[in-house]
Amino acid sequence: MSGWHSADSPKLESLGFKPYDALHIACAEFGNADIFLTTDDQMLSNATRYSAQLRVQVENRYAYKKCLCCFA
């Protein structure tokens, strides 16, 4: 990834993400996060719809925790 620039957040907003959600995802992408965990159903819905356009995987925090417990 070439790095974060100010256009990332507005681009995500244009996909339907709320401003702070777009900023959080843009920061996760900039930080090269593998996964971004949230409990926000609207954010999860948008992230699922536009997953091919995101550079970070967005998952439900509770579902992800249950999955991790399976490997313990």
N, CA, C and O atoms as a GROMACS GRO file, in nm:
protein
  288
    1MET      N    1   0.084  -0.118   0.000
    1MET     CA    2   0.000   0.000   0.000
    1MET      C    3   0.088   0.123   0.000
    1MET      O    4   0.186   0.130   0.075
    2SER      N    5   0.056   0.219  -0.081
    2SER     CA    6   0.140   0.338  -0.095
    2SER      C    7   0.128   0.432   0.024
    2SER      O    8   0.217   0.515   0.044
    3GLY      N    9   0.024   0.422   0.102
    3GLY     CA   10   0.008   0.510   0.218
    3GLY      C   11  -0.127   0.578   0.218
    3GLY      O   12  -0.198   0.583   0.117
    4TRP      N   13  -0.160   0.630   0.332
    4TRP     CA   14  -0.288   0.698   0.349
    4TRP      C   15  -0.281   0.837   0.294
    4TRP      O   16  -0.178   0.905   0.308
    5HIS      N   17  -0.384   0.881   0.233
    5HIS     CA   18  -0.395   1.021   0.193
    5HIS      C   19  -0.536   1.068   0.221
    5HIS      O   20  -0.626   0.987   0.243
    6SER      N   21  -0.555   1.197   0.220
    6SER     CA   22  -0.682   1.256   0.264
    6SER      C   23  -0.801   1.213   0.180
    6SER      O   24  -0.915   1.234   0.221
    7ALA      N   25  -0.779   1.155   0.063
    7ALA     CA   26  -0.890   1.114  -0.023
    7ALA      C   27  -0.952   0.982   0.020
    7ALA      O   28  -1.064   0.950  -0.022
    8ASP      N   29  -0.882   0.903   0.103
    8ASP     CA   30  -0.933   0.771   0.140
    8ASP      C   31  -1.065   0.778   0.217
    8ASP      O   32  -1.159   0.706   0.184
    9SER      N   33  -1.072   0.863   0.317
    9SER     CA   34  -1.192   0.872   0.399
    9SER      C   35  -1.313   0.920   0.319
    9SER      O   36  -1.419   0.858   0.328
   10PRO      N   37  -1.302   1.028   0.240
   10PRO     CA   38  -1.418   1.069   0.160
   10PRO      C   39  -1.461   0.962   0.058
   10PRO      O   40  -1.580   0.948   0.028
   11LYS      N   41  -1.364   0.887   0.006
   11LYS     CA   42  -1.398   0.780  -0.089
   11LYS      C   43  -1.485   0.675  -0.018
   11LYS      O   44  -1.582   0.626  -0.075
   12LEU      N   45  -1.449   0.642   0.106
   12LEU     CA   46  -1.527   0.546   0.182
   12LEU      C   47  -1.664   0.604   0.218
   12LEU      O   48  -1.764   0.532   0.218
   13GLU      N   49  -1.669   0.733   0.248
   13GLU     CA   50  -1.798   0.797   0.276
   13GLU      C   51  -1.890   0.788   0.155
   13GLU      O   52  -2.011   0.771   0.170
   14SER      N   53  -1.833   0.801   0.035
   14SER     CA   54  -1.915   0.794  -0.086
   14SER      C   55  -1.976   0.656  -0.105
   14SER      O   56  -2.074   0.641  -0.178
   15LEU      N   57  -1.918   0.554  -0.040
   15LEU     CA   58  -1.975   0.419  -0.045
   15LEU      C   59  -2.086   0.399   0.058
   15LEU      O   60  -2.152   0.295   0.059
   16GLY      N   61  -2.106   0.498   0.146
   16GLY     CA   62  -2.214   0.489   0.244
   16GLY      C   63  -2.167   0.475   0.388
   16GLY      O   64  -2.250   0.463   0.478
   17PHE      N   65  -2.036   0.477   0.410
   17PHE     CA   66  -1.986   0.471   0.547
   17PHE      C   67  -2.004   0.608   0.613
   17PHE      O   68  -1.985   0.711   0.549
   18LYS      N   69  -2.042   0.608   0.741
   18LYS     CA   70  -2.051   0.733   0.817
   18LYS      C   71  -1.910   0.793   0.829
   18LYS      O   72  -1.812   0.719   0.823
   19PRO      N   73  -1.901   0.925   0.845
   19PRO     CA   74  -1.769   0.991   0.846
   19PRO      C   75  -1.668   0.929   0.943
   19PRO      O   76  -1.554   0.903   0.903
   20TYR      N   77  -1.705   0.905   1.067
   20TYR     CA   78  -1.609   0.848   1.161
   20TYR      C   79  -1.578   0.701   1.128
   20TYR      O   80  -1.466   0.655   1.150
   21ASP      N   81  -1.675   0.629   1.078
   21ASP     CA   82  -1.650   0.491   1.036
   21ASP      C   83  -1.550   0.489   0.920
   21ASP      O   84  -1.457   0.408   0.918
   22ALA      N   85  -1.569   0.579   0.825
   22ALA     CA   86  -1.477   0.589   0.711
   22ALA      C   87  -1.336   0.622   0.758
   22ALA      O   88  -1.238   0.566   0.708
   23LEU      N   89  -1.326   0.713   0.854
   23LEU     CA   90  -1.195   0.750   0.907
   23LEU      C   91  -1.129   0.632   0.978
   23LEU      O   92  -1.009   0.607   0.960
   24HIS      N   93  -1.206   0.559   1.057
   24HIS     CA   94  -1.151   0.443   1.127
   24HIS      C   95  -1.101   0.336   1.029
   24HIS      O   96  -0.993   0.280   1.048
   25ILE      N   97  -1.178   0.310   0.925
   25ILE     CA   98  -1.136   0.210   0.826
   25ILE      C   99  -1.012   0.258   0.750
   25ILE      O  100  -0.920   0.181   0.726
   26ALA      N  101  -1.011   0.387   0.713
   26ALA     CA  102  -0.895   0.442   0.643
   26ALA      C  103  -0.769   0.430   0.730
   26ALA      O  104  -0.662   0.398   0.679
   27CYS      N  105  -0.782   0.456   0.859
   27CYS     CA  106  -0.667   0.443   0.950
   27CYS      C  107  -0.623   0.297   0.962
   27CYS      O  108  -0.503   0.269   0.966
   28ALA      N  109  -0.719   0.205   0.968
   28ALA     CA  110  -0.684   0.062   0.975
   28ALA      C  111  -0.612   0.020   0.848
   28ALA      O  112  -0.516  -0.057   0.854
   29GLU      N  113  -0.657   0.068   0.735
   29GLU     CA  114  -0.590   0.038   0.608
   29GLU      C  115  -0.448   0.095   0.608
   29GLU      O  116  -0.354   0.028   0.566
   30PHE      N  117  -0.434   0.218   0.653
   30PHE     CA  118  -0.303   0.283   0.657
   30PHE      C  119  -0.207   0.207   0.748
   30PHE      O  120  -0.088   0.195   0.719
   31GLY      N  121  -0.260   0.156   0.858
   31GLY     CA  122  -0.178   0.082   0.954
   31GLY      C  123  -0.154  -0.063   0.912
   31GLY      O  124  -0.095  -0.140   0.988
   32ASN      N  125  -0.200  -0.099   0.793
   32ASN     CA  126  -0.185  -0.235   0.742
   32ASN      C  127  -0.246  -0.341   0.833
   32ASN      O  128  -0.193  -0.451   0.847
   33ALA      N  129  -0.358  -0.306   0.896
   33ALA     CA  130  -0.428  -0.401   0.981
   33ALA      C  131  -0.481  -0.516   0.896
   33ALA      O  132  -0.527  -0.496   0.783
   34ASP      N  133  -0.476  -0.635   0.950
   34ASP     CA  134  -0.532  -0.751   0.881
   34ASP      C  135  -0.684  -0.754   0.897
   34ASP      O  136  -0.756  -0.795   0.806
   35ILE      N  137  -0.731  -0.710   1.014
   35ILE     CA  138  -0.873  -0.717   1.044
   35ILE      C  139  -0.914  -0.598   1.130
   35ILE      O  140  -0.837  -0.552   1.214
   36PHE      N  141  -1.035  -0.549   1.107
   36PHE     CA  142  -1.093  -0.440   1.184
   36PHE      C  143  -1.219  -0.496   1.249
   36PHE      O  144  -1.309  -0.542   1.179
   37LEU      N  145  -1.226  -0.493   1.381
   37LEU     CA  146  -1.340  -0.550   1.453
   37LEU      C  147  -1.435  -0.440   1.495
   37LEU      O  148  -1.393  -0.334   1.542
   38THR      N  149  -1.565  -0.465   1.479
   38THR     CA  150  -1.668  -0.368   1.516
   38THR      C  151  -1.795  -0.441   1.556
   38THR      O  152  -1.814  -0.558   1.523
   39THR      N  153  -1.882  -0.371   1.627
   39THR     CA  154  -2.016  -0.424   1.657
   39THR      C  155  -2.123  -0.342   1.587
   39THR      O  156  -2.242  -0.362   1.611
   40ASP      N  157  -2.083  -0.250   1.501
   40ASP     CA  158  -2.174  -0.161   1.429
   40ASP      C  159  -2.233  -0.236   1.309
   40ASP      O  160  -2.164  -0.263   1.211
   41ASP      N  161  -2.361  -0.269   1.318
   41ASP     CA  162  -2.426  -0.347   1.213
   41ASP      C  163  -2.427  -0.277   1.078
   41ASP      O  164  -2.411  -0.342   0.974
   42GLN      N  165  -2.446  -0.145   1.078
   42GLN     CA  166  -2.447  -0.072   0.951
   42GLN      C  167  -2.308  -0.074   0.887
   42GLN      O  168  -2.296  -0.091   0.766
   43MET      N  169  -2.204  -0.057   0.969
   43MET     CA  170  -2.068  -0.062   0.916
   43MET      C  171  -2.038  -0.201   0.861
   43MET      O  172  -1.978  -0.214   0.754
   44LEU      N  173  -2.080  -0.304   0.932
   44LEU     CA  174  -2.058  -0.442   0.886
   44LEU      C  175  -2.130  -0.468   0.754
   44LEU      O  176  -2.075  -0.532   0.665
   45SER      N  177  -2.251  -0.418   0.743
   45SER     CA  178  -2.328  -0.437   0.620
   45SER      C  179  -2.259  -0.368   0.502
   45SER      O  180  -2.244  -0.428   0.395
   46ASN      N  181  -2.218  -0.244   0.522
   46ASN     CA  182  -2.147  -0.173   0.415
   46ASN      C  183  -2.014  -0.240   0.382
   46ASN      O  184  -1.978  -0.252   0.265
   47ALA      N  185  -1.943  -0.285   0.484
   47ALA     CA  186  -1.813  -0.350   0.462
   47ALA      C  187  -1.830  -0.480   0.385
   47ALA      O  188  -1.747  -0.513   0.300
   48THR      N  189  -1.935  -0.554   0.413
   48THR     CA  190  -1.962  -0.677   0.340
   48THR      C  191  -1.994  -0.644   0.194
   48THR      O  192  -1.945  -0.710   0.102
   49ARG      N  193  -2.077  -0.543   0.175
   49ARG     CA  194  -2.118  -0.503   0.040
   49ARG      C  195  -1.998  -0.457  -0.043
   49ARG      O  196  -1.991  -0.485  -0.163
   50TYR      N  197  -1.905  -0.386   0.019
   50TYR     CA  198  -1.792  -0.327  -0.054
   50TYR      C  199  -1.658  -0.391  -0.017
   50TYR      O  200  -1.554  -0.326  -0.029
   51SER      N  201  -1.659  -0.515   0.026
   51SER     CA  202  -1.536  -0.581   0.072
   51SER      C  203  -1.426  -0.583  -0.034
   51SER      O  204  -1.308  -0.575  -0.001
   52ALA      N  205  -1.463  -0.593  -0.161
   52ALA     CA  206  -1.362  -0.596  -0.267
   52ALA      C  207  -1.290  -0.462  -0.281
   52ALA      O  208  -1.180  -0.456  -0.336
   53GLN      N  209  -1.351  -0.354  -0.232
   53GLN     CA  210  -1.291  -0.222  -0.243
   53GLN      C  211  -1.215  -0.180  -0.116
   53GLN      O  212  -1.152  -0.075  -0.114
   54LEU      N  213  -1.221  -0.262  -0.012
   54LEU     CA  214  -1.152  -0.232   0.113
   54LEU      C  215  -1.020  -0.307   0.118
   54LEU      O  216  -1.006  -0.414   0.060
   55ARG      N  217  -0.923  -0.248   0.187
   55ARG     CA  218  -0.793  -0.312   0.204
   55ARG      C  219  -0.777  -0.371   0.343
   55ARG      O  220  -0.666  -0.405   0.384
   56VAL      N  221  -0.887  -0.383   0.416
   56VAL     CA  222  -0.887  -0.443   0.548
   56VAL      C  223  -1.015  -0.526   0.561
   56VAL      O  224  -1.120  -0.487   0.509
   57GLN      N  225  -1.006  -0.637   0.629
   57GLN     CA  226  -1.122  -0.723   0.652
   57GLN      C  227  -1.198  -0.669   0.773
   57GLN      O  228  -1.138  -0.650   0.879
   58VAL      N  229  -1.326  -0.643   0.759
   58VAL     CA  230  -1.409  -0.591   0.868
   58VAL      C  231  -1.497  -0.705   0.917
   58VAL      O  232  -1.571  -0.766   0.839
   59GLU      N  233  -1.490  -0.734   1.047
   59GLU     CA  234  -1.563  -0.846   1.105
   59GLU      C  235  -1.636  -0.804   1.231
   59GLU      O  236  -1.602  -0.704   1.294
   60ASN      N  237  -1.737  -0.883   1.266
   60ASN     CA  238  -1.809  -0.863   1.391
   60ASN      C  239  -1.721  -0.904   1.508
   60ASN      O  240  -1.668  -1.015   1.510
   61ARG      N  241  -1.706  -0.817   1.603
   61ARG     CA  242  -1.617  -0.842   1.716
   61ARG      C  243  -1.657  -0.966   1.795
   61ARG      O  244  -1.572  -1.044   1.837
   62TYR      N  245  -1.787  -0.984   1.817
   62TYR     CA  246  -1.833  -1.099   1.896
   62TYR      C  247  -1.817  -1.230   1.821
   62TYR      O  248  -1.777  -1.331   1.880
   63ALA      N  249  -1.848  -1.231   1.693
   63ALA     CA  250  -1.832  -1.352   1.613
   63ALA      C  251  -1.685  -1.389   1.602
   63ALA      O  252  -1.651  -1.508   1.605
   64TYR      N  253  -1.599  -1.290   1.590
   64TYR     CA  254  -1.456  -1.317   1.579
   64TYR      C  255  -1.401  -1.375   1.708
   64TYR      O  256  -1.317  -1.465   1.705
   65LYS      N  257  -1.449  -1.325   1.822
   65LYS     CA  258  -1.405  -1.377   1.952
   65LYS      C  259  -1.445  -1.523   1.966
   65LYS      O  260  -1.366  -1.604   2.015
   66LYS      N  261  -1.566  -1.558   1.925
   66LYS     CA  262  -1.612  -1.696   1.933
   66LYS      C  263  -1.524  -1.786   1.845
   66LYS      O  264  -1.491  -1.898   1.883
   67CYS      N  265  -1.487  -1.735   1.729
   67CYS     CA  266  -1.401  -1.813   1.638
   67CYS      C  267  -1.265  -1.838   1.702
   67CYS      O  268  -1.213  -1.949   1.692
   68LEU      N  269  -1.208  -1.737   1.766
   68LEU     CA  270  -1.078  -1.753   1.830
   68LEU      C  271  -1.083  -1.855   1.943
   68LEU      O  272  -0.986  -1.926   1.968
   69CYS      N  273  -1.196  -1.860   2.013
   69CYS     CA  274  -1.210  -1.955   2.124
   69CYS      C  275  -1.207  -2.099   2.074
   69CYS      O  276  -1.169  -2.190   2.149
   70CYS      N  277  -1.246  -2.121   1.953
   70CYS     CA  278  -1.245  -2.256   1.896
   70CYS      C  279  -1.104  -2.310   1.883
   70CYS      O  280  -1.084  -2.432   1.883
   71PHE      N  281  -1.004  -2.221   1.872
   71PHE     CA  282  -0.866  -2.263   1.854
   71PHE      C  283  -0.788  -2.271   1.984
   71PHE      O  284  -0.672  -2.311   1.985
   72ALA      N  285  -0.851  -2.233   2.093
   72ALA     CA  286  -0.780  -2.231   2.222
   72ALA      C  287  -0.764  -2.370   2.279
   72ALA      O  288  -0.706  -2.386   2.387
   0.00000   0.00000   0.00000
